[in-house]
Structures are given as structure tokens and as C-alpha cells.
Amino acid sequence: MKILISDKLAKEGIEILTAVPEFQVDCKYGLKPEELKGIIKDYDALIVRSETKVTADIIQAAEKLKVIGRAGVGLDNVDLKAATQKGIVAMNTPAGNTTSTAEHTMSLILSLSRNIPQACASMKAGKWDRAKFSGVELYGKTLGVIGFGRIGSTVAKFAKAFGMTVLAYDPYLSLEIAIQKGVEMVELEALLKRSDYITVHIPKSVETSNLIGEKEFNLMKKNVRLINCARGGIIDEQALVKALESGRIAGCALDVFEKEPLEAQSPLLKFDHCISTPHLGASTTEAQVNVAIEIAETVRDALLGKGIINAANFPSVDAEAYRVLEPYINLAFRIGKFAGQLLHGRINGIKIVYSGIVNNYKVAPLSLSVVNGLLKPILGETVNYINALDLAKERAINVQEITSSKEEEFVNCIKVEITTDKETFNIWGTLSGNNKPRIVKINDVYVEAIPDGYMLFIHNNDKPGLVGAVGTILAEGRINIAGISLGREALNGEAVSVVNVDSVVPEETMLRLKKTKDVLYIKLLKV
């Protein structure tokens, strides 16, 4: 079997692969897209870092490719949809750079506190301005950590060693885990108001894009210092520039940017109290060795049939069973992602009840798919079909699966009951005649919703005129409606509407919809 490594990989990883007699390993770095497209047909596996972009046309040109391995956390340079359609497993290395990124975060916190880059530049210019670069101590200060996964929790551990108080915001972090880690779990607004330092450790997703904008800056202390070693675009850069210009915050340190490489004329580079580094979070010798070894072992085992781990797009199931389960795996993911965007409160438990044909097979891949979809809106690319249950366990979320033999409302059905500290949410899904996913019941309301693309979920009073009002507002906002599903608990009671639309709904249109008479709650979903 032939393996192509198209980005520089530490020799420790290459040696693991070349030690296998069944493998031929080719290292060809710096390939142009057309060059890669021209040779990919001959390879069984492709290993990349961030430089190679594995696009849909490259994947289409692959005739033998079974595995794509990314030596790093993200898979944003791999077209997962195209890989899945082609039956290619895409895998990453979620743990390899945890320490490296956490240490870089602390380096930026310290540099920001003690004006180290500015003082160094001043001395190299022949100056000795001690008074100008007076800093602040970390001891006794409060650090707010947004996202408490592997990296966030490691940063918290390091910060506590400096005598800092740590606040954590993570919608999927249980109180039990927070207590074990010695941090205080708070809502995002409280974290923004109370923190002296705020560090971001969440993936970029629809839910987290521009999570910190002008509104959030206005909640922060004026002496706050902001750090981002996660992904560009989580912090609104235009709002950040305004906050730096106005003195709304004391400073920031950024390792990632909305567009990389950062343009030389970026206004962020003009501020002395904005420290910038060129995406160095994982750039340590140890991290590069760790991810090289991890991806080499993962690809090796997958090719030799010894199991698949850290797959972002493929559950572990044999080919024959997968042919039957594939539409249900898709349904399960969409149920989870649909529900995950509507929940209120912190998840305590997930109960999944299966009925029908899926009970003839192992339902574990379906449960993984439900939890993957449920956690995806917040955890983004860090959660996948393989690690979803582990991430739920880390957050003390109890996952229970039940195969039901009794006659249910729907013959082939997946029912998911999610309990939080604020509510119990129930959702039922099944397949239509052409194996397409359908949401058929939400709590006590029957619907016939298509969980695909952009959707407006509306909770409303069952009164005449609502559909017309919503349609008018969307039309005025030039938003095309693809379909509407309506359901109600009782005549003149409360109802649910799910409106499929062809594009994202602008904020101004959403505000108009929220103010519409008899609308109790509305949210734009993306599945």
C-alpha cells in the first residue's frame, strides 16, 4: 500500500510507517494542487498538516484512497463531505499539541502582563525605559477560560500555579468536573464581567463565530486582557480594533486571525498593546513529534485493519452493516445537531431509544452520531464520531441507549431525551420513504421537519396570521422559504413551526421576526 506525505512530518512519524513491510512511503512536499491531483490516484493514504488543501476535486481524483490523516487538531483543510461521499476516512490528532498550545497561551499572558516584546524592541533600539514598561502581576488575578476541553483545562492548571483564580465557561462542563478541576463554572456574561484576563479555547463554528463582539467588550473590565490561541474569527476583529483604539480594554495577545497570514496593513499591528504571533500554538519540537507519531500510528492501524480512531467522518462499523445503518447514522447526527442548538441549560443526561430495523445491529455508531451532533454546535471540529462519548464522559454527561422491542408510534425511529439543569427536551426522528431524515415530533408536538441546511425554529401561540407575517418579513429580507412544517399541542394553545430557508437570515430580519406578535421564541439553526 502506498502512502503519500505531502507536508513536512517529523522523522519519528515517518519511521513508524517505513518500518511496515507492506507500505511504500513517499514524501513529496510543496506540491501544487494540480500536481497532487495528478498523482493522488496511486495512493492508499494521504498524510497532511495544514499546508496541503485536500479539496473535493483532489478527492474525486483519488481512485484507491482509503485514509486521509491530518497531523494536527483541525480538519478545516480537508473537504469532509467529499471524503465521506467517497468512503474515505479522515482522521486527526486531537491531543498532540495540548501542552504546546497551553504553554503558548501562558507565554502570551505573561508577555502581555509584563510588556516583554515592547521592552525588548525598545532595548534593541538603544533605549532604557524601565518606567515605561511597568507591568502587572498574575497573582491574585482572575482568569476566564472560554472552553474547558483539553487545552482550556491545561491552561487553567498552569494559571492556578501562578496563584490565579479561574472561571470557566463551557455549556457542556458539569459542576462536578468544575469542582474536581478547582475552577468556578459561570455563564459567559459573568465571566466577561469578572475576569482580568480572558482566554479562548473553543473551535470555530457557526455558533462561535464572532462570539466576542462589541456587546461582549462592553461587559468587560477596562483593565481586561484578551488572549486567543484557538481559531481566528471567534473574536470579531473589527470590534477588537475599536476596543483597542478607545481604551476599552488594556490589551490583547493573538496567535490566530480571521484571515491568515495576517495582512501587513492590518490595523491590529499598529497597537503596542496588541501582541501578535504567526499561529505558533503547536509550533514546538515536542508537539510536532507528538502529532507525527500519533497520525502515523493511526494511519498504520487503519490500513492494516486494526481499527479506526480519531475519525471525523466515519463510525467504526463493518461495510455490510454500514450499508443498512448509514441513513440512520445520518439521521442520528441531524437529530443531535438540531437539538443541540435548542437546549437551555447544562446537559446532565442523554437517553436514546431505538426501535425497528436498527435493533438488528449494534447501535453504538448511532449513539456516537447522536452525541456527536449534540456536542457539535459548541465543540466543533474537536468532537467526532469516535471521541463524542469520551467528551461527554469528561463532562459528566450520562449517555444511555435503549433498544425497544415494544410497538412504538413510529416503526423505525430514534427518540432522544435530553435532560439539563433547566428542562427535559424530547425529539423523535425517522426516515421517509426515500431514506431521507425527518424530525417527526418535538416534545409533545408532531411535526414533519426536514433537518437540512438553514432552519428557523419558532415557538409561538397558535393564532391566525403568524405564517403570513413570517413569510412577509422573510420576503422583505429577500430570504427564500424552502419548506414549512407546523404542529401544535392543542387548538389555540402553543405551536411549533420549522421553516427551511435557502440562506442565512440576517440579524435585522431575525430581530423583526422576534418582535412579531405571538412569536414566543425563535432561533436560526444550521444542520
C-alpha positions in Angstrom: 0.0 0.0 0.0 1.3 3.4 -0.9 1.3 6.4 1.5 1.9 9.9 0.4 3.1 12.5 2.9 2.6 15.9 1.3 3.6 18.2 4.2 6.7 18.0 6.3 6.4 15.5 9.1 8.7 14.7 11.9 11.0 11.8 11.1 9.7 9.8 14.1 6.3 9.5 12.4 7.8 8.6 9.0 9.9 5.9 10.6 6.8 4.2 12.1 5.4 3.9 8.6 8.5 2.9 6.8 9.0 0.1 9.3 5.9 -1.7 7.9 6.9 -4.0 5.0 3.5 -3.7 3.4 3.9 0.1 3.0 5.6 2.2 0.4 6.1 5.7 1.8 6.6 8.7 -0.5 7.4 12.2 0.9 6.6 14.9 -1.6 6.4 18.3 -0.1 5.2 21.6 -1.6 3.0 20.0 -4.3 0.8 22.4 -6.2 -2.9 21.4 -6.3 -2.8 20.2 -9.9 0.4 18.1 -9.1 -1.3 16.5 -6.1 -4.5 15.9 -8.2 -2.4 14.2 -10.9 -0.7 11.7 -8.6 -3.3 11.0 -5.8 -4.9 8.2 -7.8 -2.0 5.9 -7.0 -2.1 6.2 -3.2 -4.0 4.4 -0.4 -3.4 7.0 2.2 -2.5 10.7 2.3 -1.0 12.5 5.4 -1.0 16.3 5.6 -0.5 19.1 8.0 -2.1 22.5 7.4 -0.4 23.4 4.1 -2.0 20.9 1.8 -5.6 21.7 0.9 -7.4 18.4 0.3 -10.3 19.7 -1.9 -13.2 17.9 -3.4 -11.6 17.7 -6.8 -8.5 16.2 -5.4 -10.6 13.6 -3.5 -12.6 12.9 -6.7 -9.3 12.2 -8.5 -8.4 9.6 -5.8 -9.1 6.1 -7.0 -7.6 4.0 -4.2 -7.5 6.4 -1.3 -8.8 4.9 2.0 -7.4 7.3 4.6 -6.6 11.0 5.0 -4.6 11.8 8.1 -4.1 15.3 9.4 -1.2 15.8 11.8 -2.9 18.4 13.9 -6.2 19.2 15.6 -8.3 20.7 12.9 -9.6 19.2 9.6 -10.6 22.5 8.1 -8.2 21.9 5.1 -9.9 18.6 4.2 -13.3 18.5 2.5 -15.0 16.1 4.9 -18.2 15.9 2.9 -16.4 14.9 -0.3 -14.2 12.4 1.7 -17.3 10.9 3.3 -19.1 10.6 0.0 -16.1 8.8 -1.4 -15.9 6.5 1.6 -12.5 7.9 2.7 -11.8 8.1 6.4 -10.5 11.4 7.6 -8.6 11.4 10.9 -6.7 13.9 13.0 -4.6 14.1 16.2 -6.7 15.9 18.8 -4.3 15.5 21.8 -0.9 16.0 20.2 -0.5 19.8 20.7 -2.4 20.3 24.0 0.7 21.2 26.1 2.3 23.2 23.4 -0.8 25.4 22.9 -1.5 25.8 26.6 2.1 26.9 27.2 1.9 29.4 24.3 -1.2 30.8 25.9 0.6 31.3 29.2 3.6 32.8 27.3 1.2 35.4 25.8 -0.4 36.1 29.1 3.0 36.8 30.7 4.2 38.8 27.7 1.1 40.9 27.8 1.3 41.5 31.6 5.0 42.4 31.6 5.3 44.2 28.2 8.1 41.8 27.2 8.0 42.2 23.4 7.8 46.0 23.7 10.6 46.2 26.2 12.8 44.0 24.1 12.2 46.1 21.0 13.0 49.3 23.0 16.3 48.0 24.2 17.3 46.9 20.7 16.6 50.5 19.7 19.2 51.6 22.3 16.8 52.8 25.0 16.4 52.0 28.7 12.8 52.9 29.6 12.2 51.0 32.8 9.3 53.2 33.9 7.5 52.9 30.5 7.2 49.2 30.7 5.9 48.7 34.2 3.6 45.7 34.2 1.0 43.8 36.4 1.2 40.6 38.4 -0.8 37.5 37.6 -1.0 36.5 41.3 -4.5 37.2 42.7 -6.0 38.0 39.3 -9.0 36.2 37.7 -8.6 34.3 34.5 -11.7 33.5 32.5 -11.4 30.4 30.3 -13.9 30.1 27.5 -14.0 26.4 26.5 -12.8 23.9 29.1 -11.6 21.0 26.9 -8.1 19.5 26.9 -6.3 22.8 26.2 -8.6 25.1 28.3 -8.3 22.8 31.4 -4.5 22.6 31.0 -4.3 26.5 30.8 -6.4 26.6 34.0 -3.9 24.2 35.7 -1.0 26.4 34.7 -2.8 29.6 35.8 -3.6 28.2 39.2 0.1 27.6 39.7 0.6 31.3 39.3 -2.0 32.0 42.0 -4.8 33.0 39.7 -8.5 32.4 40.3 -10.0 30.6 37.4 -13.6 31.0 36.0 -14.7 28.6 33.3 -17.5 28.9 30.7 -18.4 25.7 28.8 -22.0 24.8 28.2 -21.1 21.1 28.4 -19.0 21.3 31.5 -20.7 19.8 34.5 -20.5 21.2 38.0 -18.9 18.0 39.2 -16.0 18.3 36.8 -15.5 22.0 37.6 -15.2 21.2 41.3 -12.7 18.5 40.5 -10.6 20.9 38.5 -10.8 23.6 41.2 -12.5 26.2 38.9 -15.7 28.1 39.2 -18.2 27.4 36.5 -20.1 30.5 35.3 -22.2 31.8 32.4 -20.4 33.7 29.7 -21.8 37.1 30.8 -20.5 36.6 34.3 -17.1 35.5 33.0 -16.8 38.6 30.8 -17.7 40.9 33.7 -15.5 39.4 36.4 -12.3 38.4 34.5 -9.0 40.3 34.5 -7.8 38.0 31.7 -9.9 36.1 29.2 -8.5 33.3 27.1 -10.4 31.5 24.3 -10.2 27.7 23.7 -13.1 26.7 21.6 -13.3 25.7 17.9 -14.6 28.0 15.2 -18.2 27.1 14.2 -21.4 28.8 13.2 -22.3 29.1 16.9 -18.9 30.5 18.0 -18.2 32.9 15.0 -17.8 36.4 16.4 -18.7 35.1 19.9 -16.9 38.1 21.3 -18.0 41.3 19.7 -18.9 44.9 20.6 -21.6 43.8 23.1 -19.3 41.5 24.9 -16.4 44.1 25.0 -18.8 46.5 26.7 -19.4 43.9 29.5 -15.6 43.6 30.2 -13.5 45.4 32.8 -11.4 48.2 31.3 -8.2 46.6 32.6 -9.0 43.2 31.0 -6.5 41.5 28.7 -7.8 39.1 26.0 -5.9 36.1 24.5 -6.8 33.9 21.6 -4.7 30.8 20.7 -7.8 28.9 19.3 -9.1 30.0 15.9 -9.4 33.3 14.1 -12.9 34.7 13.8 -14.1 33.8 17.3 -13.2 37.3 18.3 -14.7 40.0 16.0 -11.6 41.8 14.8 -13.4 45.0 13.9 -14.9 45.2 17.4 -11.4 44.4 18.8 -9.8 47.2 16.9 -12.4 49.6 18.3 -11.9 48.3 21.8 -8.1 48.9 21.5 -8.5 52.3 19.9 -10.9 53.5 22.6 -9.0 52.1 25.5 -12.0 49.9 26.3 -9.6 47.0 27.1 -6.0 47.0 28.4 -4.6 44.9 25.7 -4.8 41.6 23.7 -2.5 38.8 22.5 -3.4 36.9 19.3 -1.9 33.8 17.8 -4.7 33.3 15.3 -6.6 35.6 12.9 -9.7 35.7 10.7 -7.5 35.7 7.6 -4.1 34.1 7.7 -1.4 35.1 7.0 -2.4 38.4 8.6 -2.1 41.2 6.1 0.8 43.7 6.7 -1.6 46.6 6.7 -3.9 45.1 9.4 -4.8 47.7 12.0 -4.1 45.2 14.7 -0.4 45.6 14.0 -0.4 49.3 14.9 -1.2 48.8 18.6 1.7 48.4 21.1 -0.8 46.7 23.5 -1.7 44.1 20.9 0.9 41.3 20.8 0.8 39.1 17.7 2.4 35.8 16.8 2.1 33.9 13.5 0.0 30.9 14.6 2.7 29.3 16.8 0.4 27.4 19.2 1.5 24.0 18.0 5.0 25.1 16.8 7.2 23.2 19.3 9.6 20.3 18.5 7.7 18.1 21.0 4.3 18.9 19.6 5.4 18.2 16.0 6.9 14.9 17.1 3.8 14.0 19.1 1.3 14.7 16.2 3.6 12.9 13.7 3.8 9.8 15.9 0.0 9.9 16.6 -1.0 10.3 13.0 1.5 7.6 11.7 0.2 5.1 14.2 -3.4 6.0 13.4 -3.0 5.6 9.6 -0.9 2.5 10.0 -3.6 0.7 12.1 -6.4 1.8 9.8 -4.7 0.5 6.7 -3.8 -2.8 8.4 -7.4 -3.3 9.6 -6.5 -2.9 13.3 -9.2 -0.3 14.0 -10.1 3.3 13.3 -9.6 6.1 15.9 -10.0 9.8 15.8 -12.1 9.6 12.7 -14.0 12.8 12.0 -16.4 11.4 9.4 -16.8 7.6 9.8 -18.1 5.5 12.6 -16.4 2.1 13.3 -18.7 -0.4 11.7 -18.3 -3.2 9.1 -19.2 -2.5 5.5 -22.3 -4.7 5.3 -23.9 -3.2 8.4 -22.9 0.3 7.3 -25.0 0.0 4.2 -28.1 -0.5 6.3 -27.2 1.9 9.1 -25.8 4.7 7.0 -29.1 6.6 6.6 -29.8 6.1 10.3 -26.3 7.4 11.2 -27.1 10.5 9.2 -30.5 10.8 10.9 -29.0 10.4 14.4 -26.4 13.1 13.7 -29.0 15.6 12.4 -31.3 14.9 15.4 -28.4 15.6 17.8 -27.3 18.8 16.0 -30.9 20.0 15.7 -31.5 19.5 19.4 -28.1 20.8 20.4 -28.9 24.3 19.1 -32.2 24.5 21.0 -31.2 23.3 24.5 -31.3 25.6 27.6 -29.1 24.8 30.5 -26.3 22.3 31.1 -26.7 18.7 29.8 -26.9 16.1 32.6 -28.1 13.1 30.6 -29.0 11.8 27.2 -31.3 8.8 26.7 -31.5 7.4 23.2 -34.3 4.9 22.4 -34.1 2.8 19.2 -37.0 0.9 17.6 -37.3 -1.0 14.3 -34.7 -2.4 12.0 -31.6 -0.8 13.7 -32.1 -3.1 16.6 -30.8 -5.9 14.5 -27.4 -4.3 14.6 -25.0 -2.7 17.1 -26.5 0.7 17.8 -23.2 2.1 19.2 -22.4 4.0 15.9 -25.9 5.6 16.1 -25.3 6.7 19.7 -22.0 8.2 18.8 -23.6 10.0 15.9 -26.4 11.5 18.2 -23.8 12.7 20.8 -21.5 14.0 18.0 -24.3 16.1 16.6 -25.4 17.2 20.0 -22.0 18.5 21.0 -21.0 19.8 17.6 -22.6 23.3 17.8 -20.2 24.2 20.7 -17.2 21.8 20.3 -17.0 22.0 16.5 -14.2 20.0 14.9 -12.8 18.8 18.2 -15.7 16.3 18.5 -16.2 13.5 16.1 -17.8 10.1 15.7 -15.1 8.4 17.7 -14.5 10.7 20.6 -18.0 12.0 21.2 -18.8 9.6 24.1 -15.5 10.2 25.7 -16.0 14.0 25.6 -19.5 13.5 27.0 -18.0 11.4 29.8 -15.3 14.0 30.5 -18.2 16.5 31.1 -20.1 14.0 33.3 -22.9 13.7 30.8 -24.6 10.3 31.2 -25.5 8.6 27.9 -28.0 5.8 28.0 -29.1 3.7 25.0 -32.2 1.5 24.9 -33.3 -0.9 22.2 -37.1 -1.1 22.4 -39.0 -4.2 21.4 -42.4 -2.8 22.1 -44.6 -1.2 19.5 -43.7 2.5 19.2 -45.5 5.4 17.5 -43.1 5.1 14.5 -41.9 1.8 13.2 -38.2 2.7 12.6 -37.4 5.5 15.0 -34.8 7.2 17.1 -36.0 9.1 20.1 -33.6 11.3 22.1 -34.5 12.6 25.6 -32.0 15.2 26.9 -32.1 16.4 30.4 -30.5 19.6 31.5 -30.5 21.6 34.7 -33.3 23.6 33.3 -35.5 21.3 31.2 -36.2 17.9 29.6 -36.2 18.0 25.8 -37.6 15.2 23.6 -37.1 14.8 19.9 -38.2 11.9 17.6 -36.7 11.2 14.1 -37.3 8.7 11.4 -36.7 8.1 7.7 -39.0 9.0 4.8 -39.7 6.5 2.0 -36.6 7.6 0.2 -34.4 7.2 3.3 -34.2 11.0 4.0 -34.1 12.1 7.6 -37.2 13.6 9.2 -37.9 15.2 12.6 -41.4 13.9 13.4 -42.0 15.0 17.0 -40.6 17.7 19.3 -41.6 17.4 22.9 -45.4 16.9 22.6 -45.8 18.5 19.2 -46.0 16.4 16.0 -44.1 18.0 13.0 -42.7 16.9 9.6 -39.5 18.8 9.5 -36.6 18.3 7.2 -33.3 18.7 9.2 -31.2 20.1 6.5 -29.4 23.5 5.9 -30.7 26.6 7.5 -33.9 26.4 9.5 -35.9 28.8 11.7 -37.3 27.1 14.8 -40.3 29.1 16.0 -42.3 28.5 19.2 -45.5 30.5 19.0 -49.0 31.0 20.1 -51.5 29.1 17.8 -53.1 32.2 16.3 -54.1 33.1 12.8 -51.8 35.2 10.7 -48.5 34.1 12.0 -47.4 32.1 8.9 -48.3 35.1 6.7 -46.4 37.5 9.0 -43.3 35.4 9.0 -43.4 34.9 5.2 -43.8 38.6 4.6 -40.8 39.5 6.8 -38.6 36.9 5.2 -39.7 38.0 1.7 -38.8 41.6 2.6 -35.4 40.4 3.7 -35.0 38.5 0.4 -34.9 35.1 2.2 -36.5 32.3 0.2 -38.6 29.7 2.0 -37.9 26.1 1.0 -40.5 24.5 3.2 -42.6 24.9 6.4 -43.7 22.3 8.9 -46.3 23.2 11.5 -47.5 21.5 14.7 -49.5 22.4 17.8 -50.2 20.9 21.2 -53.9 21.9 21.1 -56.3 24.3 19.4 -55.4 27.9 20.4 -52.6 26.6 22.6 -48.9 26.8 21.8 -47.4 25.6 18.5 -44.1 24.9 16.8 -43.1 26.0 13.3 -39.9 24.8 11.5 -39.2 26.9 8.4 -36.5 25.7 6.0 -34.8 28.7 4.2 -32.2 28.8 1.4 -29.7 31.1 3.2 -28.6 32.6 6.5 -31.2 35.1 7.9 -29.6 38.5 8.7 -29.7 39.8 12.2 -32.0 42.7 11.4 -34.5 40.2 9.9 -34.2 38.0 13.0 -35.0 41.0 15.2 -38.1 41.7 13.2 -39.2 38.1 13.5 -38.6 38.1 17.3 -40.9 41.2 17.6 -43.7 39.6 15.6 -47.0 39.2 17.5 -47.4 35.7 19.1 -43.8 34.6 18.5 -42.6 33.3 21.9 -39.1 32.1 20.8 -37.2 32.0 17.5 -33.8 30.7 16.6 -31.9 30.2 13.4 -30.5 26.6 13.2 -27.9 25.1 10.8 -27.8 21.4 10.3 
